[in-house]
Amino acid sequence: MKKLLALLVAALLIVCASLALAEPVAIKALILPKFESGEMAGDFPGEAQYYYEGYCMGGEEYDIVGGFEGNKLYVKDGIALYVTGMGKVNTALSLQAVLMDNRFDFSNAYIISTGCAGSAIEYGVMGDVFVITA
């Protein structure tokens, strides 16, 4: 029994050491849509589906500690996608959780926050398009 326990502890230490030594995945662009209305592929698209199908489908999926339950970070060829949830607070909390994950290197990444939003009547009318640069 003691030998089995020692073997399990040694295996756990080896796994932990290999995870600590692993190079973080370099991310070139992080895309942050606000919602997806259904599945990530193959149905009526929300904000995330076209990005997923175009850039991340077939890549790796990661759970993010501190992120929303069920949301994944999708990564393929240096492009990452995370559905943040609607609103400034959800976006800020999601972005913080993603950027704090040590498995990824965002030091040279472009961050693209994308999605639909409304505007006050004083600033726009139906059909106006705003391109925000800062």
Secondary structure, 3 states (H helix, E strand, C coil): CHHHHHHHHHHHHHHHHHHHHCCCEECCEEEECCCCCCCCCCCCCCCCHHHHHHHHCCCEEEECCCCCCCCEEEEECCEEEECCCCCHHHHHHHHHHHHCCCCEECCCCEEEECCCCCCCCCCCCCCCCCCCCC
